[in-house]
Amino acid sequence: MRVQHPIGDLAQKAVDARLVNKYIFFILEVVNAWIDPSRKDPRTIHHRGKGMFMIAGKTVRLAFKMK
């Protein structure tokens, strides 16, 4: 699989690095976001861990169930 064009981008900055040495974990804050408006129905790939990935599929609208 090859990523052709990004559907968006998040610019981030590290705001808390206290747990980096112990857990390799840090907190990021999104400072800017961008999305390509020309992409009408983008498919996304998600890393699930241990080398497993999932490609997003069918969109399901459940707004009527929201309160």
Beta strands, then each sheet from edge to edge (+ up, - down):
strand 1: 8-16
strand 2: 27-35
strand 3: 45-49
strand 4: 52-55
sheet 1: 1+ 2-
sheet 2: 3+ 4-
end
